[in-house]
Amino acid sequence: MSHATHTGPTESTVTDGHEKTDKSTATADGTASDRRDVVVPLRVYKAVSVFSTLFAILAIVAGFVALDGATNRATAELSEVDPLIALAGLGTIVFGAVVYAFSTRFRTEGMGPDGGETDG
């Protein structure tokens, strides 16, 4: 007996007691995640990993340097803080975090959805 069930944002098909989940992956705590991984060749994965991590680190460090300069090492009075440089520093930190977060969506063939190897 086969039937389809719909549970929230994920769609599952139950066949003979085995469940196959489409459009989502199970996380460590058993909940479903709507990750959209991009499967790429190993060479591309390595390049994306190296350069995105490098850009993210540089952006975050540059953001903190700008924020530090805008606040005079967090010792400036509120009236002395340069808001444009401070906002630029915060924006650069957020940009670095976003670059790193998007780079974690890439994986190679044979890597499981959680970044480990697949069972099989």
N, C-alpha and C positions, 0 to 999 in steps of 0.2 A: 504494500500500500504506500503510495507516494502522495505527498501533499506539500504545498508551499505555505510558509508562514512569513509574516512580515512583522518585525519587531523594531519599531523606531526607524532610525535612518539606515539600518542595514537590512538586507534582504537575504534570507536563508532558505535553502531547500533541504528538506529532510527526506532521505530515501533509505529505507530498510534500517532505521536507527542510526545512520551516520549523517552528520550535518556537514554541508558544504556552504561556506559563507562567501557571498559575492560582494564586491565593492568595499569590503572592510576587512580589517585584521584584528585578531584578538590580542589584547595587551596582557602584561604579566598578571594584572589583577582580574582578568577574565572579561573585562569590558571591551566593547568594540571601538575601534579607532578608524576614522575615515582618511587615513594617510594616502597620499597619492605619490607613491614612489616612482622614480624614473629609472628603468633598467638600461644601463649603458655598458659598453665594453670596458674591460679592466683598465686599459690605458686611459680612457676618458675619466673613469672613476678616480684613478690616482691623481690626474691633473686637477680635477675639480676639488678633490679633497685637499691637496697641497695648496693650491692657489686661493681657494675660498678661505681656508684657515688663515693663511698669511694675510689676506686682505682684511679679514675680520679682526685679527689681532692688531694690525696697524691702525685700523679705523678706531678701535676702542682705545688704544693708547693715545692716538692723536686727539680723540675726544676728551680724554681725561686731562691731557696737557692743555687743551684750549680752555676747559672748565677751570683748571687750576690757575691759568693766566687771567681769566676773567674775574676770578674771585680773589686774586693775590694770595694764593695758598690758603684760601678760606679764612683769611684774616681781614678782608676788606669790609668796610661798613656797607650796608645795603645801598646807600646812595652812590658808593664808589664802584659797585659791580657793573661791568659792561654787559648789558642784557643780550646784545646781539652775539657776542662771542660766546657767552654762556649757553645760549640756545643753539648756536652752531656746534658747540662741544657736545651737548646732549643729543642733538640730531645725529652727529657722527657716531656716538656710542650706540644709538638705536640702529643706525645703518649697519654697523659691524655685527650687531646681534642678529639682524634680519638676514644678512649674508650667510652667517654661520647656520642659522636655522634652515634656510632653504638648501644649503649644501648637504644637510643630513637627509634630504629626500632622495639622493642618488644612491643606487646600489648596482652591483654587478649580477650577472646571471649566476645563480647558485647561492646567493645570499638570501636569507630569510627576511621577512618583513621587519623583524626586530633588529636586523643588522648581523645576526648570526647565520650559521649555515642551516640549510633546510634539512629536514629529516627525510631522507629518501634516497 
